[in-house]
Amino acid sequence: MKNISKMINRAPWISYVIITFLAAIDALVSIILIYPNNFAPVGIQGFTVMIQHLLGISVGYLYVFVNAPMLIAAFFVLKKSYSFKNLSYILSFSVMTVLFQKIISHFDLSFLEYRAQSEEQAIIAAVGYGAFFGVLYPIAVWLGGSTGGTDILAALINRFKPNFNTVWVLFSINAGVAAMSYFVYGRRALPVILSILSSLVSGFISDYMLKGAMSGLKFEIVTNKPTELSAEIMERLDRGCTEIPARGMYSGAENSMLVCVIGKKQRVEMEKIISKYEGSFGFCTPVKSIYGYFQRY
């Protein structure tokens, strides 16, 4: 990952190429899984999908039109690189959507579309797209952009109202898409369920990729044998420790506190190590993210 980051820093255009490629794949997957199965993903894209269903206007044209005002505002208010990367994603997604739709229609390639024949198969389509988008979205964010739509709206709100909770705005938009899909798709509950299910799957996966992979556990261990205990931690867990002088307020004994951040799967092993040293005890707290520049020796 570090090598990829260095490569992108040396050649920033690579991030635009990757974002453009992701948007093109998103357009293709949407055509295969979403449009034939009559459900709308949450967010701004969901509104465009429903308009396409009602009026026959391609999502490719609608997505540019809906995002244009927010892109213009983002260009003057937010970072230029963020705006251009969003523009790259939106244009690529829109152009490729129109292109793929024309190719499938002209060459009669409708067999490529996944058309569910039952509610169970429709659920597979919703879960499939949610899983795909859940992987795609964190990559776009990691590259310094997003997928447009509600992401740009949230960034604009946060720019002017840093203390405003944008979660409720995004929740209202997503709930509106799910509620409207009930009426757009023939007053049926299934499209609403598919919309919500797709959102939950994508949210779970993207949240894990953005936060879960960077999370860990912080152990704070009070001990009178810091050298032996830290040596075993570093040998068995391959994790470093920071020693802080500590004095017991009840006994007045001079001890040390070891601070160590480990992976979640190493918790049991850490507990076994601590239990071997008499008079030592520790407690752990979850760590959402770990930042810094570390060099392994």
Short mmCIF file of the C-alpha atoms (twelve columns), coordinates in Angstrom:
data_MODEL
# 
_entry.id   MODEL 
# 
loop_
_atom_site.group_PDB 
_atom_site.id 
_atom_site.type_symbol 
_atom_site.label_atom_id 
_atom_site.label_alt_id 
_atom_site.label_comp_id 
_atom_site.label_asym_id 
_atom_site.label_seq_id 
_atom_site.Cartn_x 
_atom_site.Cartn_y 
_atom_site.Cartn_z 
_atom_site.pdbx_PDB_model_num 
ATOM 1   C CA . MET A 1   0.000   0.000   0.000   1 
ATOM 2   C CA . LYS A 2   2.848   2.365   0.842   1 
ATOM 3   C CA . ASN A 3   4.482   1.722   -2.545  1 
ATOM 4   C CA . ILE A 4   1.197   2.487   -4.315  1 
ATOM 5   C CA . SER A 5   0.861   5.744   -2.375  1 
ATOM 6   C CA . LYS A 6   4.384   6.774   -3.353  1 
ATOM 7   C CA . MET A 7   3.672   5.950   -6.997  1 
ATOM 8   C CA . ILE A 8   0.499   8.068   -6.986  1 
ATOM 9   C CA . ASN A 9   2.326   10.950  -5.281  1 
ATOM 10  C CA . ARG A 10  4.968   10.879  -8.002  1 
ATOM 11  C CA . ALA A 11  2.379   10.602  -10.790 1 
ATOM 12  C CA . PRO A 12  -0.969  12.123  -9.648  1 
ATOM 13  C CA . TRP A 13  -2.558  11.343  -13.016 1 
ATOM 14  C CA . ILE A 14  -2.633  7.665   -12.021 1 
ATOM 15  C CA . SER A 15  -5.368  8.387   -9.458  1 
ATOM 16  C CA . TYR A 16  -7.518  9.944   -12.210 1 
ATOM 17  C CA . VAL A 17  -7.033  6.877   -14.392 1 
ATOM 18  C CA . ILE A 18  -8.085  4.558   -11.573 1 
ATOM 19  C CA . ILE A 19  -11.130 6.680   -10.679 1 
ATOM 20  C CA . THR A 20  -12.192 6.795   -14.329 1 
ATOM 21  C CA . PHE A 21  -11.837 3.023   -14.591 1 
ATOM 22  C CA . LEU A 22  -13.867 2.480   -11.397 1 
ATOM 23  C CA . ALA A 23  -16.655 4.705   -12.723 1 
ATOM 24  C CA . ALA A 24  -16.764 2.794   -16.011 1 
ATOM 25  C CA . ILE A 25  -17.063 -0.519  -14.164 1 
ATOM 26  C CA . ASP A 26  -19.762 0.989   -11.923 1 
ATOM 27  C CA . ALA A 27  -21.726 1.975   -15.025 1 
ATOM 28  C CA . LEU A 28  -21.508 -1.558  -16.426 1 
ATOM 29  C CA . VAL A 29  -22.456 -3.254  -13.144 1 
ATOM 30  C CA . SER A 30  -25.402 -0.863  -12.723 1 
ATOM 31  C CA . ILE A 31  -26.688 -1.793  -16.178 1 
ATOM 32  C CA . ILE A 32  -26.311 -5.497  -15.418 1 
ATOM 33  C CA . LEU A 33  -27.761 -5.606  -11.894 1 
ATOM 34  C CA . ILE A 34  -29.834 -2.481  -11.124 1 
ATOM 35  C CA . TYR A 35  -31.808 -1.316  -14.149 1 
ATOM 36  C CA . PRO A 36  -33.215 -4.722  -15.238 1 
ATOM 37  C CA . ASN A 37  -34.434 -5.517  -11.699 1 
ATOM 38  C CA . ASN A 38  -36.404 -2.338  -11.017 1 
ATOM 39  C CA . PHE A 39  -34.889 -0.985  -7.834  1 
ATOM 40  C CA . ALA A 40  -33.042 2.215   -7.071  1 
ATOM 41  C CA . PRO A 41  -29.794 2.489   -5.117  1 
ATOM 42  C CA . VAL A 42  -29.805 5.099   -2.395  1 
ATOM 43  C CA . GLY A 43  -28.428 8.588   -2.918  1 
ATOM 44  C CA . ILE A 44  -28.601 10.919  -5.878  1 
ATOM 45  C CA . GLN A 45  -28.094 8.049   -8.298  1 
ATOM 46  C CA . GLY A 46  -31.304 6.497   -7.015  1 
ATOM 47  C CA . PHE A 47  -33.331 9.526   -8.132  1 
ATOM 48  C CA . THR A 48  -31.816 9.347   -11.615 1 
ATOM 49  C CA . VAL A 49  -32.550 5.616   -11.844 1 
ATOM 50  C CA . MET A 50  -36.208 6.206   -11.006 1 
ATOM 51  C CA . ILE A 51  -36.489 9.035   -13.547 1 
ATOM 52  C CA . GLN A 52  -34.987 6.740   -16.173 1 
ATOM 53  C CA . HIS A 53  -37.602 4.120   -15.299 1 
ATOM 54  C CA . LEU A 54  -40.464 6.618   -15.573 1 
ATOM 55  C CA . LEU A 55  -39.386 8.766   -18.531 1 
ATOM 56  C CA . GLY A 56  -36.878 6.638   -20.383 1 
ATOM 57  C CA . ILE A 57  -34.099 9.252   -20.106 1 
ATOM 58  C CA . SER A 58  -30.722 7.593   -19.624 1 
ATOM 59  C CA . VAL A 59  -29.105 7.804   -16.209 1 
ATOM 60  C CA . GLY A 60  -25.972 8.887   -18.070 1 
ATOM 61  C CA . TYR A 61  -27.533 12.237  -18.990 1 
ATOM 62  C CA . LEU A 62  -29.388 12.682  -15.708 1 
ATOM 63  C CA . TYR A 63  -26.371 12.041  -13.464 1 
ATOM 64  C CA . VAL A 64  -24.360 14.827  -15.085 1 
ATOM 65  C CA . PHE A 65  -27.311 17.214  -14.936 1 
ATOM 66  C CA . VAL A 66  -28.023 16.565  -11.244 1 
ATOM 67  C CA . ASN A 67  -24.368 16.766  -10.178 1 
ATOM 68  C CA . ALA A 68  -23.489 19.859  -12.250 1 
ATOM 69  C CA . PRO A 69  -24.584 22.501  -9.667  1 
ATOM 70  C CA . MET A 70  -22.773 20.716  -6.843  1 
ATOM 71  C CA . LEU A 71  -19.631 20.281  -8.956  1 
ATOM 72  C CA . ILE A 72  -19.565 24.003  -9.777  1 
ATOM 73  C CA . ALA A 73  -19.953 24.894  -6.098  1 
ATOM 74  C CA . ALA A 74  -17.290 22.374  -5.106  1 
ATOM 75  C CA . PHE A 75  -14.833 23.841  -7.624  1 
ATOM 76  C CA . PHE A 76  -14.980 27.270  -5.951  1 
ATOM 77  C CA . VAL A 77  -15.347 26.108  -2.346  1 
ATOM 78  C CA . LEU A 78  -13.531 22.792  -1.930  1 
ATOM 79  C CA . LYS A 79  -10.111 21.549  -3.013  1 
ATOM 80  C CA . LYS A 80  -9.566  21.668  -6.768  1 
ATOM 81  C CA . SER A 81  -8.170  18.124  -6.846  1 
ATOM 82  C CA . TYR A 82  -11.263 16.807  -5.058  1 
ATOM 83  C CA . SER A 83  -13.525 18.601  -7.528  1 
ATOM 84  C CA . PHE A 84  -11.635 17.345  -10.590 1 
ATOM 85  C CA . LYS A 85  -11.602 13.763  -9.325  1 
ATOM 86  C CA . ASN A 86  -15.343 13.909  -8.748  1 
ATOM 87  C CA . LEU A 87  -15.737 15.368  -12.227 1 
ATOM 88  C CA . SER A 88  -13.679 12.499  -13.657 1 
ATOM 89  C CA . TYR A 89  -15.865 9.928   -11.931 1 
ATOM 90  C CA . ILE A 90  -19.172 11.556  -12.891 1 
ATOM 91  C CA . LEU A 91  -18.239 12.113  -16.538 1 
ATOM 92  C CA . SER A 92  -16.827 8.626   -16.928 1 
ATOM 93  C CA . PHE A 93  -19.860 7.043   -15.270 1 
ATOM 94  C CA . SER A 94  -22.262 9.070   -17.425 1 
ATOM 95  C CA . VAL A 95  -20.469 8.560   -20.743 1 
ATOM 96  C CA . MET A 96  -19.966 4.843   -20.200 1 
ATOM 97  C CA . THR A 97  -23.574 4.391   -19.085 1 
ATOM 98  C CA . VAL A 98  -24.863 5.913   -22.317 1 
ATOM 99  C CA . LEU A 99  -22.301 3.997   -24.379 1 
ATOM 100 C CA . PHE A 100 -23.001 0.629   -22.763 1 
ATOM 101 C CA . GLN A 101 -26.753 1.113   -23.076 1 
ATOM 102 C CA . LYS A 102 -26.432 1.879   -26.789 1 
ATOM 103 C CA . ILE A 103 -24.126 -1.078  -27.398 1 
ATOM 104 C CA . ILE A 104 -26.422 -3.516  -25.576 1 
ATOM 105 C CA . SER A 105 -29.455 -2.184  -27.419 1 
ATOM 106 C CA . HIS A 106 -27.837 -2.047  -30.883 1 
ATOM 107 C CA . PHE A 107 -26.200 -5.469  -30.784 1 
ATOM 108 C CA . ASP A 108 -29.029 -7.112  -28.816 1 
ATOM 109 C CA . LEU A 109 -26.814 -8.042  -25.882 1 
ATOM 110 C CA . SER A 110 -29.635 -8.010  -23.359 1 
ATOM 111 C CA . PHE A 111 -28.596 -11.522 -22.294 1 
ATOM 112 C CA . LEU A 112 -25.769 -9.825  -20.383 1 
ATOM 113 C CA . GLU A 113 -28.308 -8.251  -18.027 1 
ATOM 114 C CA . TYR A 114 -29.187 -10.152 -14.892 1 
ATOM 115 C CA . ARG A 115 -32.986 -10.301 -14.852 1 
ATOM 116 C CA . ALA A 116 -34.308 -11.816 -11.647 1 
ATOM 117 C CA . GLN A 117 -37.073 -14.376 -12.073 1 
ATOM 118 C CA . SER A 118 -37.957 -14.458 -8.386  1 
ATOM 119 C CA . GLU A 119 -37.671 -12.360 -5.242  1 
ATOM 120 C CA . GLU A 120 -34.681 -14.431 -4.132  1 
ATOM 121 C CA . GLN A 121 -32.830 -13.657 -7.362  1 
ATOM 122 C CA . ALA A 122 -33.700 -9.954  -6.993  1 
ATOM 123 C CA . ILE A 123 -32.136 -10.015 -3.531  1 
ATOM 124 C CA . ILE A 124 -28.988 -11.509 -5.068  1 
ATOM 125 C CA . ALA A 125 -28.844 -8.571  -7.499  1 
ATOM 126 C CA . ALA A 126 -29.204 -6.028  -4.672  1 
ATOM 127 C CA . VAL A 127 -26.584 -7.731  -2.506  1 
ATOM 128 C CA . GLY A 128 -24.265 -8.102  -5.497  1 
ATOM 129 C CA . TYR A 129 -24.368 -4.420  -6.375  1 
ATOM 130 C CA . GLY A 130 -24.080 -3.417  -2.713  1 
ATOM 131 C CA . ALA A 131 -20.966 -5.562  -2.304  1 
ATOM 132 C CA . PHE A 132 -19.409 -4.168  -5.489  1 
ATOM 133 C CA . PHE A 133 -20.094 -0.544  -4.546  1 
ATOM 134 C CA . GLY A 134 -18.901 -1.204  -0.993  1 
ATOM 135 C CA . VAL A 135 -15.466 -2.068  -2.403  1 
ATOM 136 C CA . LEU A 136 -15.459 0.661   -5.061  1 
ATOM 137 C CA . TYR A 137 -16.358 3.585   -2.797  1 
ATOM 138 C CA . PRO A 138 -13.441 3.322   -0.302  1 
ATOM 139 C CA . ILE A 139 -10.966 3.153   -3.187  1 
ATOM 140 C CA . ALA A 140 -12.368 6.378   -4.665  1 
ATOM 141 C CA . VAL A 141 -12.182 8.072   -1.245  1 
ATOM 142 C CA . TRP A 142 -8.652  6.772   -0.626  1 
ATOM 143 C CA . LEU A 143 -7.601  8.327   -3.951  1 
ATOM 144 C CA . GLY A 144 -8.894  11.718  -2.791  1 
ATOM 145 C CA . GLY A 145 -12.226 11.762  -4.619  1 
ATOM 146 C CA . SER A 146 -15.679 10.237  -4.281  1 
ATOM 147 C CA . THR A 147 -18.522 8.919   -6.396  1 
ATOM 148 C CA . GLY A 148 -20.345 12.249  -6.595  1 
ATOM 149 C CA . GLY A 149 -23.915 12.868  -5.513  1 
ATOM 150 C CA . THR A 150 -24.487 12.988  -1.772  1 
ATOM 151 C CA . ASP A 151 -20.738 12.892  -1.053  1 
ATOM 152 C CA . ILE A 152 -20.261 16.308  -2.657  1 
ATOM 153 C CA . LEU A 153 -23.340 17.630  -0.873  1 
ATOM 154 C CA . ALA A 154 -22.012 16.449  2.489   1 
ATOM 155 C CA . ALA A 155 -18.595 18.007  1.801   1 
ATOM 156 C CA . LEU A 156 -20.214 21.351  0.911   1 
ATOM 157 C CA . ILE A 157 -22.361 21.350  4.050   1 
ATOM 158 C CA . ASN A 158 -19.356 20.485  6.189   1 
ATOM 159 C CA . ARG A 159 -17.381 23.330  4.599   1 
ATOM 160 C CA . PHE A 160 -19.880 25.984  5.689   1 
ATOM 161 C CA . LYS A 161 -21.283 24.253  8.795   1 
ATOM 162 C CA . PRO A 162 -18.473 22.145  10.316  1 
ATOM 163 C CA . ASN A 163 -20.532 21.327  13.408  1 
ATOM 164 C CA . PHE A 164 -23.635 20.347  11.446  1 
ATOM 165 C CA . ASN A 165 -24.464 16.648  11.471  1 
ATOM 166 C CA . THR A 166 -24.703 15.724  7.795   1 
ATOM 167 C CA . VAL A 167 -25.779 12.194  8.683   1 
ATOM 168 C CA . TRP A 168 -29.389 13.320  8.999   1 
ATOM 169 C CA . VAL A 169 -29.292 15.044  5.608   1 
ATOM 170 C CA . LEU A 170 -27.918 11.928  3.921   1 
ATOM 171 C CA . PHE A 171 -30.353 9.734   5.822   1 
ATOM 172 C CA . SER A 172 -33.270 11.893  4.655   1 
ATOM 173 C CA . ILE A 173 -32.145 11.627  1.028   1 
ATOM 174 C CA . ASN A 174 -31.671 7.867   1.249   1 
ATOM 175 C CA . ALA A 175 -34.988 7.391   3.018   1 
ATOM 176 C CA . GLY A 176 -36.654 9.542   0.360   1 
ATOM 177 C CA . VAL A 177 -35.251 7.345   -2.413  1 
ATOM 178 C CA . ALA A 178 -36.442 4.176   -0.686  1 
ATOM 179 C CA . ALA A 179 -39.913 5.644   -0.042  1 
ATOM 180 C CA . MET A 180 -40.315 6.969   -3.589  1 
ATOM 181 C CA . SER A 181 -39.299 3.633   -5.080  1 
ATOM 182 C CA . TYR A 182 -42.461 2.140   -3.582  1 
ATOM 183 C CA . PHE A 183 -44.625 4.347   -5.810  1 
ATOM 184 C CA . VAL A 184 -42.336 4.406   -8.847  1 
ATOM 185 C CA . TYR A 185 -42.125 0.628   -9.148  1 
ATOM 186 C CA . GLY A 186 -45.822 -0.189  -8.954  1 
ATOM 187 C CA . ARG A 187 -46.556 0.214   -5.241  1 
ATOM 188 C CA . ARG A 188 -44.556 -2.858  -4.306  1 
ATOM 189 C CA . ALA A 189 -42.536 -3.402  -1.141  1 
ATOM 190 C CA . LEU A 190 -39.798 -5.413  -2.854  1 
ATOM 191 C CA . PRO A 191 -38.044 -2.403  -4.520  1 
ATOM 192 C CA . VAL A 192 -37.921 -0.665  -1.132  1 
ATOM 193 C CA . ILE A 193 -36.389 -3.735  0.489   1 
ATOM 194 C CA . LEU A 194 -33.851 -4.088  -2.330  1 
ATOM 195 C CA . SER A 195 -32.855 -0.433  -2.047  1 
ATOM 196 C CA . ILE A 196 -32.331 -0.659  1.707   1 
ATOM 197 C CA . LEU A 197 -30.553 -4.020  1.470   1 
ATOM 198 C CA . SER A 198 -28.144 -2.756  -1.169  1 
ATOM 199 C CA . SER A 199 -27.384 0.282   0.979   1 
ATOM 200 C CA . LEU A 200 -26.746 -1.796  4.098   1 
ATOM 201 C CA . VAL A 201 -24.374 -4.170  2.311   1 
ATOM 202 C CA . SER A 202 -22.387 -1.384  0.653   1 
ATOM 203 C CA . GLY A 203 -22.271 0.613   3.894   1 
ATOM 204 C CA . PHE A 204 -21.014 -2.345  5.915   1 
ATOM 205 C CA . ILE A 205 -18.257 -3.235  3.464   1 
ATOM 206 C CA . SER A 206 -17.106 0.329   2.823   1 
ATOM 207 C CA . ASP A 207 -17.119 1.121   6.552   1 
ATOM 208 C CA . TYR A 208 -14.959 -1.919  7.242   1 
ATOM 209 C CA . MET A 209 -12.522 -1.022  4.474   1 
ATOM 210 C CA . LEU A 210 -12.276 2.625   5.549   1 
ATOM 211 C CA . LYS A 211 -12.194 2.082   9.319   1 
ATOM 212 C CA . GLY A 212 -12.105 -1.570  10.234  1 
ATOM 213 C CA . ALA A 213 -8.857  -2.350  8.467   1 
ATOM 214 C CA . MET A 214 -7.171  0.550   10.297  1 
ATOM 215 C CA . SER A 215 -8.616  -0.248  13.729  1 
ATOM 216 C CA . GLY A 216 -6.947  -2.072  16.569  1 
ATOM 217 C CA . LEU A 217 -6.748  -2.398  20.337  1 
ATOM 218 C CA . LYS A 218 -4.701  -0.243  22.686  1 
ATOM 219 C CA . PHE A 219 -3.383  -2.050  25.762  1 
ATOM 220 C CA . GLU A 220 -2.210  -0.110  28.811  1 
ATOM 221 C CA . ILE A 221 -0.350  -2.450  31.135  1 
ATOM 222 C CA . VAL A 222 0.859   -1.616  34.632  1 
ATOM 223 C CA . THR A 223 3.797   -3.844  35.605  1 
ATOM 224 C CA . ASN A 224 6.919   -4.010  37.736  1 
ATOM 225 C CA . LYS A 225 8.712   -6.005  35.046  1 
ATOM 226 C CA . PRO A 226 8.513   -3.741  32.006  1 
ATOM 227 C CA . THR A 227 11.701  -5.001  30.343  1 
ATOM 228 C CA . GLU A 228 10.745  -8.698  30.392  1 
ATOM 229 C CA . LEU A 229 7.110   -8.079  29.507  1 
ATOM 230 C CA . SER A 230 7.834   -5.704  26.630  1 
ATOM 231 C CA . ALA A 231 10.502  -8.051  25.265  1 
ATOM 232 C CA . GLU A 232 7.997   -10.914 25.099  1 
ATOM 233 C CA . ILE A 233 5.353   -8.707  23.465  1 
ATOM 234 C CA . MET A 234 7.801   -7.576  20.808  1 
ATOM 235 C CA . GLU A 235 9.023   -11.120 20.190  1 
ATOM 236 C CA . ARG A 236 5.666   -12.939 20.107  1 
ATOM 237 C CA . LEU A 237 3.365   -10.229 18.719  1 
ATOM 238 C CA . ASP A 238 5.880   -8.210  16.689  1 
ATOM 239 C CA . ARG A 239 4.546   -5.006  18.260  1 
ATOM 240 C CA . GLY A 240 6.451   -2.180  19.886  1 
ATOM 241 C CA . CYS A 241 5.762   -0.727  23.328  1 
ATOM 242 C CA . THR A 242 6.090   2.665   24.965  1 
ATOM 243 C CA . GLU A 243 7.104   2.756   28.631  1 
ATOM 244 C CA . ILE A 244 5.688   5.436   30.940  1 
ATOM 245 C CA . PRO A 245 6.745   5.771   34.622  1 
ATOM 246 C CA . ALA A 246 3.806   5.046   36.932  1 
ATOM 247 C CA . ARG A 247 3.375   5.157   40.727  1 
ATOM 248 C CA . GLY A 248 0.597   3.336   42.561  1 
ATOM 249 C CA . MET A 249 -1.413  5.830   44.614  1 
ATOM 250 C CA . TYR A 250 -2.508  3.143   47.114  1 
ATOM 251 C CA . SER A 251 0.779   1.308   47.667  1 
ATOM 252 C CA . GLY A 252 3.153   4.035   46.577  1 
ATOM 253 C CA . ALA A 253 5.121   1.467   44.576  1 
ATOM 254 C CA . GLU A 254 7.077   2.644   41.566  1 
ATOM 255 C CA . ASN A 255 5.945   0.770   38.469  1 
ATOM 256 C CA . SER A 256 5.821   1.249   34.731  1 
ATOM 257 C CA . MET A 257 2.957   1.491   32.285  1 
ATOM 258 C CA . LEU A 258 3.411   -0.094  28.873  1 
ATOM 259 C CA . VAL A 259 1.312   1.273   26.018  1 
ATOM 260 C CA . CYS A 260 0.950   -1.033  23.033  1 
ATOM 261 C CA . VAL A 261 -1.385  -1.084  20.022  1 
ATOM 262 C CA . ILE A 262 -2.120  -4.509  18.586  1 
ATOM 263 C CA . GLY A 263 -4.425  -6.118  16.039  1 
ATOM 264 C CA . LYS A 264 -7.809  -7.422  17.148  1 
ATOM 265 C CA . LYS A 265 -6.817  -11.024 16.521  1 
ATOM 266 C CA . GLN A 266 -3.845  -10.674 18.893  1 
ATOM 267 C CA . ARG A 267 -5.966  -9.920  21.949  1 
ATOM 268 C CA . VAL A 268 -6.029  -13.466 23.334  1 
ATOM 269 C CA . GLU A 269 -2.265  -13.835 22.941  1 
ATOM 270 C CA . MET A 270 -1.702  -10.505 24.699  1 
ATOM 271 C CA . GLU A 271 -3.891  -11.595 27.625  1 
ATOM 272 C CA . LYS A 272 -1.863  -14.802 27.952  1 
ATOM 273 C CA . ILE A 273 1.381   -12.826 28.054  1 
ATOM 274 C CA . ILE A 274 0.148   -10.445 30.749  1 
ATOM 275 C CA . SER A 275 -1.178  -13.280 32.927  1 
ATOM 276 C CA . LYS A 276 2.325   -14.789 33.154  1 
ATOM 277 C CA . TYR A 277 3.744   -11.827 35.086  1 
ATOM 278 C CA . GLU A 278 2.639   -11.618 38.718  1 
ATOM 279 C CA . GLY A 279 1.453   -8.198  39.814  1 
ATOM 280 C CA . SER A 280 0.869   -7.038  36.251  1 
ATOM 281 C CA . PHE A 281 -2.522  -6.035  34.924  1 
ATOM 282 C CA . GLY A 282 -3.812  -4.230  31.887  1 
ATOM 283 C CA . PHE A 283 -6.901  -2.992  30.131  1 
ATOM 284 C CA . CYS A 284 -7.649  -2.388  26.487  1 
ATOM 285 C CA . THR A 285 -9.680  0.127   24.539  1 
ATOM 286 C CA . PRO A 286 -10.657 0.034   20.851  1 
ATOM 287 C CA . VAL A 287 -8.698  2.247   18.472  1 
ATOM 288 C CA . LYS A 288 -10.586 3.374   15.368  1 
ATOM 289 C CA . SER A 289 -7.616  4.460   13.294  1 
ATOM 290 C CA . ILE A 290 -3.832  4.426   13.465  1 
ATOM 291 C CA . TYR A 291 -1.844  7.229   11.865  1 
ATOM 292 C CA . GLY A 292 1.825   7.984   11.507  1 
ATOM 293 C CA . TYR A 293 4.969   7.044   9.644   1 
ATOM 294 C CA . PHE A 294 6.513   3.818   10.911  1 
ATOM 295 C CA . GLN A 295 9.667   2.178   9.700   1 
ATOM 296 C CA . ARG A 296 10.248  -1.504  10.374  1 
ATOM 297 C CA . TYR A 297 13.755  -2.530  11.390  1 
# 
